[in-house]
Amino acid sequence: MDTDLVLILGLILIGLAIPAAMSSHSDGRRPVAPIATILIAVGMIVYAQLSHPEGYALRDVPEVFYTVVGRYIR
């Protein structure tokens, strides 16, 4: 699997799981599924960072995001 795609999927999962965790916590429920999703997303991001030959810098993320979206929309 492409490391750029893994990085973007991990970032999207974190972006969706953090509000879900906050919502379940504020409702008094245990945030088991959102915490599991956050752990999976962090694992994906770490895998992508370690597997990419040069690694990723924070300034590279927007370019990688647009490249992946452009590649899979076409």
Protein Blocks (a to p, Z undefined) as FASTA:
>chain_A
ZZklmmmmmmmmmmmmmmmmmmmmmnopacfklmmmmmmmmmmmmmmmmmpmnlpafklm
mmmmmmmmmmmmZZ
